[in-house]
């Protein structure tokens, strides 16, 4: 078994990442790396860069506050990695293709607006139509949460039918297998990583499910105000919900070996079946390359 003890001990950090087009992003306490396989010549292109100090600064130690800037920065890092992967894949077919600059910013901004409208505002509006009476506030909030969950699952199922997204989901599985193997102390080789699960307790898919559950609890005391106030409150309370959800995800991830926690996170792990697929060995190689690049950078930080 490969000795990863030095890296695992360094900074007490939990490594993670996300899938991108034909690649995987991995992030550590100091370094992030995105590895992408070029479709034209099979080369694995790796880009490493420092991550924001927000992950290890004073705010990172303040529960419920640390989640908002951490998630915002992670979102930005993920978008940059996605644009980089799109550039690598796109340039293999068209040397003039680019997702840098204004094109990437506009795409990212539009995606965020659609996401907020689809998963936060529309469910509240539809629930108001289905539960018209203000005296049924409790039923309304449950209905809103169920509609939000249905939208989330429906979206995952729908996009999962696309060939390109299915490959991204396979890279998502490769990311999870690699992190699971690393955390178990297994060799970071294709053979060492292959047996591990495509599910992980700290997955972003799990985070989305937690957000849905927390939103019901946060919105319930507000009753059923007018549509305008309801929509404004959903936007204003989104940071509060994400901050709480982040702490729940962090806690369950750190105590995933506890039997009670394992029972509680079963729905999270089940939902990941919609966003992960079994990767092939070439995908595992890309994920391993990305994590090794992060570990090498982190090790260099520890040694200096």
Secondary structure, DSSP 8 states (H G I E B T S, - for coil): ----HHHHHGGG---EEEEETTEEEEE-SSEEEEEEE-TTT--EEEEEEE--GGGTSGGGGSTTTHHHHHHHHHHHHHHHHHHHHHHHHHHHH-TT----THHHHHHHHHHHHHHHIIIIIHHHHHHHHHS--GGGHHHHHHHHHHHHHHHHHHHHHHHTTSHHHHHHHHHHHHHHHHHHHHHTT--SSHHHHHTS-S--TT-HHHHHHHHHHHHHHHHHTT----HHHHHHHHHHTHHHHHHHHHHHHHHHHHTTTSHHHHHHTHHHHHHGGGT-----HHHHHHHHHHHHHHHHHHHHHHH-
